[in-house]
Amino acid sequence: MPPEPTFTFTTTVPDTALEKWFSAHFREHSFAATGIEGRGPVQAITATLPDGTLCGAVTYRVFWGALHIKNLMVDEGHRGKGLARALMERALDNGRNAKCPFAIVETLSFQATGFYKKLGFIEEFVREGFSAGVSFHYLRKPL
């Protein structure tokens, strides 16, 4: 019987190669277990001024048939003007076009919980106990 390998353990910031390694292994395992890959590519919708200045963006992916909103950010000077809503509506429309039955988002208590509820998201779960009294909110919206 061959000897057990000796491992070296390293703590690091993941680079592109490691991200690709995770992604490939996740795809292989998912397909072997379920017959589908499960994760679509991360996509972004951006909002820019005519001079090209980026003012806001949303990233999302189709994740196991549902629309997963990953990140939403609007520059402070453009908040309160409907830009975040417009970005989200475009992302939600893309989810509907992809035949997603619902959208999900996770947000921290000091972020945009109220905003997502105004868009029709329903809070399903809150996980408490993070530093500074922060809680993690999981929301879902039927599409």
N, C-alpha and C positions, 0 to 999 in steps of 0.2 A: 504494500500500500504506500502511495507517495506521502511524503511528509506534509503536514499542514503548512500553508504559506505563512510567512511573517508579514504582518501589515504595518504600515506607517500611517498614523492618523495626523491629519493636518487641518487646522481651522483656517478658512480663507474666505474671501469674497468671491462668489461664483463668477466665472468668466463665460464668454460665449461658448467655448468648447464644453464646459460643464453643463450649461443650460441645454445645449443640443443633446448631450448624453442623457440627461434626465428626460427630455422630450421623447427621444427615440425609445428609451426603455418603457416609458409610460405608454406610448402608442402600442408597442409590441405586447405588453402585458394586457392592456385594455382589449386589444383585438383578440388575443388568445382567450380571454375570459368571457367576452361578450359578443364577439363577431363584428364589432364596430370600433372605430377609433375613439369617439366620444368628445374630442376637443377640436374645435375649429381654430384657425389662426386668430391671434389678437388683431383687431382692426381699430382704427381711430377715425374720428370725425373731428376736424379742426375748424375753428372760426378765426379768420384773419382779417385785418384791415386792408384797404387797397394797397398800402405800402408793404404788405407782407407781414406786418407785426402780428404775432400769434396772441390772441386774446383769450382763447378758451379751447378746451378739447375734452372729448370723452373717449375712453377705450373700452372695448367689449369683445366678447367672443361667444360663439355658440358652444355651450358646454353641456354635453349629454342631452342635447335637444332643447335646452333652455337658453335664453339670452342672459349672459352673466355680465353685468356692468362692472367693470374693473376699477376705473378711475374717472372722475369728473373734476375738472378744475377750470375756474374762470378768474382771470386777473382781477384784483381788488377794484380797480377803476371801472370795471365793466359789470360788476355785480349789481343785482337789483334791477336790471334792465331787460330781463327775459332771455338772456343768452344761454344760461344753463338749461332752462326749459327747452329752448330751441334745439340745443345739442341733444338733450335726452329724447325729445320727440323723434328726431332723426334716427337715433340708435334704436328706439322702440319700434319705429317703422321697419327698420332693417330686420329686427327680430321677427316681426309679423311676416315680412316677406320670406324669411327663412322657415316659416311655419312653426316657430317656437310657441308653445302653449302658454308660457309665462316668462317673466323676467325676474332676476334676483339681483340684489345688491347688498353689500355689507358696508356699514358706516360706523364710525365712532360717535359717541354721545355728543361730542363738541363740534361735530361736523354738520351734516345735512339731513338728519333724521326727519325734521319737519318738512323740509323741501320735498323729500321723496314721498312722504305721506300726502302732500298736496298734489303730487302727480298720480296718486291712486295706489301707491305701494302700501301693503299691509304688513305691519310688524309681526313676524312669526316667533321671534325668539330674541332675548337679550341675555348676553353673557356678561356678568359683572366681575369685579375683582381685579381689574387692571390698575396700574399705577395712577396716582392723582385722581382717583375716583372715577376714572373713565370706564365706560361700558361699551360693548360691541353689539351693534344692532343688525339683525338679519331681516331683510324685507323681501316681499314678493309681490308681483303685480300680474294679474291675468292679462294675456294679450289676445 
